[in-house]
């Protein structure tokens, strides 16, 4: 059984870890903040209500240095907080590699897996949040997606409320 001193050390270390983020985005951030970030770098984001009033879907793009086409942005929000953020595009392989190296420096060694068809996945998990980078090389291009997920927001969503009979 761990000693009380060991548990205190683990608690202190876990508090000092920076929140998982990528290009200024972090799971759980308010959608207003994500929109302001996107607009500050000359990107665009458009949000639409879904059939569930608790959820909004937002799509758009952001320019990124070193990428010829802007990165696509998808945000699924729960109660106006970004529960899932996906940034995807076709950066040069050296840029995708530098993203993974920078994330590894910032957040530590990730879980890494390789799937058939030249797909690599790197994943960091911390305090109910997840950052996943998937790099696919289907041919001449490299397709990369970065997903930030806020588990507690999604877990707390529960089933939609149904209208009760009168």
NORNOR-V872217 format. One record per pair of residues at least 12 apart in sequence whose C-alpha atoms are under 7 Angstrom apart, sorted by sequence separation. I is the first residue (numbers start at 1). GAP is how many residues later the second one is. D is the distance in whole Angstrom. If there is no record, write none. Layout:
i	gap	d
I	GAP	D
I	GAP	D
//
This chain:
i	gap	d
46	12	5
47	12	7
60	12	6
61	12	5
74	12	5
110	12	6
111	12	5
121	12	6
122	12	7
133	12	6
134	12	7
45	13	6
46	13	6
60	13	5
73	13	6
74	13	7
110	13	5
111	13	7
121	13	5
133	13	5
45	14	5
46	14	6
59	14	5
60	14	7
73	14	5
110	14	5
120	14	6
121	14	7
132	14	6
133	14	6
45	15	4
59	15	5
72	15	6
73	15	7
119	15	7
120	15	5
132	15	5
44	16	5
45	16	7
58	16	6
59	16	6
71	16	6
72	16	5
119	16	6
120	16	7
131	16	6
132	16	7
44	17	6
58	17	5
71	17	5
72	17	6
119	17	4
131	17	5
43	18	5
44	18	7
57	18	6
58	18	6
71	18	5
118	18	6
119	18	7
130	18	6
131	18	7
43	19	4
57	19	5
118	19	6
130	19	5
42	20	7
43	20	6
56	20	6
57	20	6
118	20	7
129	20	6
130	20	7
55	21	7
56	21	5
117	21	7
129	21	5
55	22	5
56	22	7
128	22	6
129	22	6
55	23	5
128	23	5
38	24	6
54	24	6
55	24	6
67	24	5
128	24	6
54	25	5
31	49	6
93	49	6
30	50	6
31	50	5
92	50	7
30	51	4
31	51	6
90	51	7
91	51	7
29	52	6
30	52	6
90	52	5
91	52	7
28	53	5
29	53	5
90	53	5
91	53	7
28	54	5
89	54	6
90	54	6
27	55	6
28	55	5
89	55	6
27	56	6
88	56	6
89	56	7
27	57	6
88	57	4
27	58	7
87	58	6
88	58	6
86	59	7
87	59	5
86	60	6
87	60	7
86	61	4
85	62	6
86	62	7
84	63	7
85	63	5
84	64	6
85	64	7
84	65	5
83	66	6
84	66	6
83	67	5
83	70	6
83	71	6
78	75	7
27	102	7
52	108	7
20	111	6
27	121	5
26	122	7
27	122	5
28	122	6
27	123	5
//
